[in-house]
Amino acid sequence: GRVVVSITVNPGGFVVATSINRLTNTVNPALRKAAEDAAKKARFNAVEGLNNQTGTITYYFNLR
């Protein structure tokens, strides 16, 4: 399954908000939670300025 997480990142590089994007193709709550939890732990380079930035992270899950 594919889980797309929309994120908001502050100037310090920390994820301050997450939500499941409509491009997600699975309804499995465990996969959605795992993706959102991983996105919250992501860290990015700090940038100068006062504005938050938005984007998405896509996670692909395969059954084995």
CORMOBEL-V696765 format. One record per residue. N is the residue number from 1. RES is the residue in one letter. PSI is psi in whole degrees, -180 to 180 (* if undefined). BURIAL is I if it has 9 or more other ideal C-beta (glycine too) atoms within 8 Angstrom, else O. Layout:
n->N res->RES psi->PSI burial->BURIAL
n->N res->RES psi->PSI burial->BURIAL
This chain:
n->1 res->G psi->157 burial->I
n->2 res->R psi->129 burial->I
n->3 res->V psi->122 burial->I
n->4 res->V psi->123 burial->I
n->5 res->V psi->124 burial->I
n->6 res->S psi->135 burial->I
n->7 res->I psi->154 burial->I
n->8 res->T psi->128 burial->I
n->9 res->V psi->132 burial->I
n->10 res->N psi->170 burial->O
n->11 res->P psi->-22 burial->I
n->12 res->G psi->-6 burial->O
n->13 res->G psi->9 burial->I
n->14 res->F psi->139 burial->O
n->15 res->V psi->122 burial->I
n->16 res->V psi->-12 burial->O
n->17 res->A psi->144 burial->O
n->18 res->T psi->154 burial->I
n->19 res->S psi->155 burial->O
n->20 res->I psi->125 burial->I
n->21 res->N psi->153 burial->I
n->22 res->R psi->-13 burial->O
n->23 res->L psi->-4 burial->O
n->24 res->T psi->138 burial->I
n->25 res->N psi->17 burial->O
n->26 res->T psi->146 burial->I
n->27 res->V psi->2 burial->O
n->28 res->N psi->116 burial->O
n->29 res->P psi->-30 burial->O
n->30 res->A psi->-41 burial->O
n->31 res->L psi->-41 burial->I
n->32 res->R psi->-44 burial->I
n->33 res->K psi->-42 burial->O
n->34 res->A psi->-42 burial->I
n->35 res->A psi->-44 burial->I
n->36 res->E psi->-39 burial->I
n->37 res->D psi->-42 burial->O
n->38 res->A psi->-40 burial->I
n->39 res->A psi->-37 burial->I
n->40 res->K psi->-26 burial->O
n->41 res->K psi->-10 burial->O
n->42 res->A psi->146 burial->I
n->43 res->R psi->144 burial->O
n->44 res->F psi->166 burial->O
n->45 res->N psi->140 burial->O
n->46 res->A psi->146 burial->O
n->47 res->V psi->151 burial->O
n->48 res->E psi->142 burial->O
n->49 res->G psi->174 burial->O
n->50 res->L psi->-2 burial->O
n->51 res->N psi->141 burial->O
n->52 res->N psi->156 burial->O
n->53 res->Q psi->151 burial->O
n->54 res->T psi->158 burial->O
n->55 res->G psi->-166 burial->O
n->56 res->T psi->154 burial->I
n->57 res->I psi->131 burial->I
n->58 res->T psi->128 burial->I
n->59 res->Y psi->135 burial->I
n->60 res->Y psi->129 burial->O
n->61 res->F psi->134 burial->I
n->62 res->N psi->135 burial->O
n->63 res->L psi->139 burial->O
n->64 res->R psi->* burial->O
